[in-house]
Amino acid sequence: MKRKLNMLYLILIYVFLYAPIVVLIVFSFNASKSRTAWGGFTLDWYVKLFHNSEILDALKTTLIIACSSALLSTAFAVLSCIGIYALPGKQRRLVMSITNIPNITPDLVTGIALMLLFFFIKMPFGFVTLLLAHTAFNVPYAILSIMPKLRQMDIHLYEAAQDLGCTPGQAIRKVIIPEIKPGILTALILTFTLSIDDFVISYFTAGNEVTTLALTIYSMARKSVNPQINALSTLLFVSVLVLLVIVNLRSSRQLSRRRKSVKPGVVV
């Protein structure tokens, strides 16, 4: 009986979480503009979506910001992780605790803080401030993705590379980077997804010159209930879902390869 109740509870949680998404996807193919009545199957909203210049411009800006911030934040995170890992134990724990603070800080606080910072340094709001803001809030998440891989690495490999004649830079490039490559790829995908999904921080740092998909959807939703919003949201959900599947498949393959590489009878 207890097992059935636990299963029922789990089913109710999944229904509560995913039923709205299923409804959104279904009604993105609804021929009627009604949010309650089904008017037949159609792909017209998707066709109109790709002819909407406002959405296409926002999509272009979003992809440029997401790709650029993902690359920058991951590069900063790699350098930060190498530096943090070289610190003594107590200092490393202190720096990691400070690094984790932005991850638990509400986006509203982060957005207002960045907005005030840009006001203080008198930087005009636009593409640059938006890119800097996305890079700033992505760095801690990238560090969380890369740091575990660095901890798993045998630090003696770096020292052995230097003993064999590598400079510190060559040892990092030829030894450390290949070892933490899975974490780097995970960080790139994660930061890219977070950048596409962000609304609050973009709202406070974008200004009036640029707009992202999240801001465009918010603006469209305020004016009227446009079925193109359903189509756009469906495409965003599918894109993020594909990225998550790729990350999980990579993790599963890496785990299976690691298990195969461990020979029977060998204690690791």
C-alpha positions as CSV (number, residue, x, y, z in Angstrom):
1,M,0.0,0.0,0.0
2,K,2.8,2.4,0.9
3,R,4.5,1.7,-2.4
4,K,1.4,2.5,-4.3
5,L,0.9,5.8,-2.4
6,N,4.5,6.7,-3.2
7,M,4.0,5.9,-6.9
8,L,0.8,8.0,-6.9
9,Y,2.6,10.9,-5.3
10,L,5.3,10.7,-7.9
11,I,2.8,10.6,-10.7
12,L,1.0,13.7,-9.3
13,I,4.3,15.6,-9.1
14,Y,5.2,14.8,-12.7
15,V,1.7,15.7,-13.9
16,F,1.8,19.0,-12.0
17,L,5.3,19.8,-13.5
18,Y,4.8,18.8,-17.1
19,A,1.0,19.1,-17.8
20,P,1.3,22.8,-18.6
21,I,4.2,22.2,-21.0
22,V,2.2,19.5,-22.8
23,V,-0.8,21.8,-23.1
24,L,1.4,24.6,-24.4
25,I,2.9,22.2,-27.1
26,V,-0.5,20.9,-28.1
27,F,-2.0,24.4,-28.5
28,S,0.9,25.6,-30.5
29,F,-0.6,23.4,-33.3
30,N,-4.2,24.8,-32.7
31,A,-5.8,26.5,-35.7
32,S,-7.9,28.6,-33.3
33,K,-6.5,31.5,-31.2
34,S,-8.6,30.2,-28.3
35,R,-6.7,28.9,-25.3
36,T,-9.5,26.5,-24.4
37,A,-11.2,25.3,-27.7
38,W,-9.5,23.1,-30.2
39,G,-9.9,24.4,-33.8
40,G,-8.0,21.8,-35.7
41,F,-4.3,21.0,-36.5
42,T,-2.2,23.6,-38.2
43,L,1.4,24.7,-38.6
44,D,0.5,28.3,-39.5
45,W,1.8,29.7,-36.2
46,Y,5.2,28.2,-36.9
47,V,5.3,29.6,-40.4
48,K,4.2,33.1,-39.2
49,L,6.8,32.8,-36.4
50,F,9.7,32.5,-38.9
51,H,8.3,35.4,-40.9
52,N,8.2,37.7,-37.8
53,S,11.2,40.0,-38.1
54,E,10.9,41.1,-34.5
55,I,11.3,37.5,-33.2
56,L,14.0,36.7,-35.7
57,D,16.1,39.7,-34.7
58,A,15.6,38.8,-31.0
59,L,16.6,35.2,-31.8
60,K,19.8,36.4,-33.6
61,T,20.8,38.6,-30.6
62,T,20.0,35.8,-28.1
63,L,22.2,33.3,-29.9
64,I,25.1,35.7,-30.3
65,I,24.8,36.6,-26.6
66,A,24.4,33.0,-25.5
67,C,27.4,31.7,-27.6
68,S,29.7,34.6,-26.6
69,S,28.9,34.5,-22.9
70,A,29.2,30.7,-22.8
71,L,32.7,30.9,-24.4
72,L,33.8,33.7,-22.2
73,S,32.4,32.4,-18.9
74,T,33.8,28.9,-19.6
75,A,37.3,30.3,-20.4
76,F,37.2,32.4,-17.2
77,A,36.0,29.4,-15.3
78,V,38.8,27.1,-16.5
79,L,41.4,29.7,-15.4
80,S,39.6,30.2,-12.1
81,C,39.4,26.5,-11.4
82,I,43.1,26.0,-12.1
83,G,43.9,28.8,-9.7
84,I,41.5,27.7,-7.0
85,Y,42.7,24.1,-7.2
86,A,46.3,25.3,-6.6
87,L,45.3,27.0,-3.3
88,P,45.8,25.4,0.1
89,G,42.8,23.5,1.6
90,K,41.3,26.2,3.8
91,Q,41.8,29.0,1.2
92,R,40.3,26.7,-1.5
93,R,37.2,26.0,0.6
94,L,36.8,29.7,1.4
95,V,37.1,30.8,-2.3
96,M,34.6,28.1,-3.4
97,S,32.1,29.2,-0.7
98,I,32.4,32.8,-2.1
99,T,32.1,31.5,-5.6
100,N,28.8,29.6,-4.8
101,I,27.1,32.8,-3.4
102,P,26.0,34.1,-6.8
103,N,24.3,30.7,-7.5
104,I,22.0,31.1,-4.5
105,T,21.5,34.9,-4.9
106,P,18.1,35.7,-6.5
107,D,18.3,36.9,-10.1
108,L,16.4,40.0,-9.1
109,V,19.2,41.0,-6.7
110,T,21.9,40.1,-9.3
111,G,20.1,42.1,-12.0
112,I,19.7,45.2,-9.9
113,A,23.3,45.0,-8.7
114,L,24.7,44.8,-12.2
115,M,22.4,47.6,-13.4
116,L,23.7,49.9,-10.6
117,L,27.3,48.9,-11.4
118,F,26.8,49.9,-15.0
119,F,25.2,53.2,-13.9
120,F,28.1,53.8,-11.5
121,I,30.8,53.3,-14.2
122,K,28.6,55.3,-16.7
123,M,28.5,52.5,-19.3
124,P,25.8,52.9,-21.9
125,F,23.2,50.1,-21.7
126,G,23.1,47.8,-24.8
127,F,24.8,44.8,-26.3
128,V,28.0,45.1,-24.2
129,T,26.3,45.4,-20.9
130,L,24.0,42.5,-21.7
131,L,27.0,40.4,-22.7
132,L,29.0,41.3,-19.6
133,A,26.0,40.6,-17.4
134,H,25.4,37.1,-18.9
135,T,29.1,36.3,-18.6
136,A,29.2,37.4,-15.0
137,F,26.3,35.2,-13.8
138,N,27.4,32.2,-15.9
139,V,31.0,32.0,-14.5
140,P,30.0,30.4,-11.1
141,Y,27.9,27.8,-12.8
142,A,30.8,27.0,-15.2
143,I,33.1,26.6,-12.2
144,L,30.7,24.2,-10.6
145,S,30.8,22.1,-13.8
146,I,34.5,22.1,-14.2
147,M,35.8,21.9,-10.6
148,P,34.7,18.2,-10.0
149,K,36.6,17.0,-13.1
150,L,39.7,18.9,-11.8
151,R,39.4,17.2,-8.4
152,Q,39.2,13.8,-10.1
153,M,42.4,14.4,-12.0
154,D,45.7,13.1,-10.6
155,I,47.7,16.2,-9.8
156,H,50.9,14.2,-10.2
157,L,50.3,14.2,-14.0
158,Y,50.9,18.0,-14.1
159,E,54.1,17.6,-12.1
160,A,55.3,14.7,-14.3
161,A,54.7,16.8,-17.4
162,Q,56.9,19.6,-16.0
163,D,59.5,17.0,-15.0
164,L,59.6,15.9,-18.7
165,G,60.3,19.4,-19.9
166,C,56.9,21.1,-20.3
167,T,56.5,24.7,-19.3
168,P,53.6,25.4,-16.9
169,G,51.6,26.7,-19.9
170,Q,52.3,23.6,-22.0
171,A,51.4,21.3,-19.0
172,I,48.1,23.0,-18.6
173,R,47.4,22.9,-22.4
174,K,48.5,19.3,-23.0
175,V,47.6,17.6,-19.6
176,I,45.0,19.5,-17.6
177,I,42.8,20.7,-20.4
178,P,42.3,17.2,-22.0
179,E,41.6,15.7,-18.5
180,I,38.9,18.3,-17.7
181,K,37.5,18.4,-21.2
182,P,34.1,16.7,-20.3
183,G,33.6,19.3,-17.6
184,I,34.4,22.1,-20.1
185,L,31.8,20.8,-22.6
186,T,29.2,20.5,-19.9
187,A,29.9,24.0,-18.8
188,L,29.5,25.3,-22.3
189,I,26.2,23.6,-22.8
190,L,24.9,24.7,-19.3
191,T,25.9,28.3,-19.7
192,F,24.5,28.5,-23.2
193,T,21.2,27.2,-21.9
194,L,21.1,29.5,-18.9
195,S,21.8,32.5,-21.2
196,I,19.0,31.7,-23.6
197,D,16.6,31.1,-20.7
198,D,17.5,34.3,-18.7
199,F,14.9,37.1,-18.4
200,V,15.3,39.0,-15.1
201,I,19.0,39.9,-15.5
202,S,18.5,40.8,-19.2
203,Y,15.6,43.0,-18.3
204,F,17.8,45.2,-16.0
205,T,20.9,45.3,-18.2
206,A,19.8,45.2,-21.8
207,G,18.5,48.8,-22.1
208,N,16.3,49.9,-25.1
209,E,18.7,49.1,-28.0
210,V,18.7,45.3,-27.8
211,T,16.2,42.6,-26.9
212,T,16.4,38.9,-26.3
213,L,13.8,36.2,-26.9
214,A,12.8,36.2,-23.3
215,L,12.2,39.9,-23.4
216,T,10.3,39.6,-26.7
217,I,8.1,36.9,-25.4
218,Y,7.3,39.0,-22.3
219,S,6.5,42.0,-24.5
220,M,4.2,39.9,-26.8
221,A,2.4,38.3,-23.8
222,R,1.7,41.8,-22.3
223,K,0.0,43.0,-25.5
224,S,-2.2,40.0,-26.4
225,V,-2.3,36.2,-26.3
226,N,-0.6,35.4,-29.5
227,P,-0.4,31.7,-30.5
228,Q,3.1,32.4,-31.9
229,I,4.2,32.6,-28.3
230,N,3.2,28.9,-27.9
231,A,5.1,28.0,-31.0
232,L,8.2,29.9,-29.9
233,S,8.1,28.4,-26.4
234,T,7.7,24.9,-27.8
235,L,10.9,25.4,-30.0
236,L,12.8,26.7,-26.9
237,F,11.7,23.8,-24.8
238,V,12.7,21.3,-27.5
239,S,16.1,22.9,-28.0
240,V,16.8,22.8,-24.2
241,L,15.6,19.2,-24.0
242,V,17.9,18.2,-26.9
243,L,20.9,19.9,-25.1
244,L,20.0,18.1,-21.9
245,V,19.8,14.7,-23.7
246,I,23.2,15.3,-25.3
247,V,24.7,16.1,-21.8
248,N,23.2,12.9,-20.3
249,L,24.3,10.8,-23.2
250,R,27.9,12.1,-22.9
251,S,27.9,11.4,-19.2
252,S,26.6,7.9,-19.7
253,R,29.2,7.1,-22.4
254,Q,32.0,8.5,-20.2
255,L,30.8,6.3,-17.3
256,S,30.6,3.2,-19.4
257,R,34.1,3.8,-20.9
258,R,35.5,4.3,-17.4
259,R,34.0,1.0,-16.3
260,K,35.4,-0.8,-19.3
261,S,38.8,0.7,-18.7
262,V,38.9,-0.8,-15.2
263,K,40.1,-4.4,-15.6
264,P,38.6,-7.1,-13.4
265,G,40.6,-7.8,-10.3
266,V,42.3,-4.3,-10.4
267,V,41.6,-2.1,-7.4
268,V,41.4,1.6,-8.3
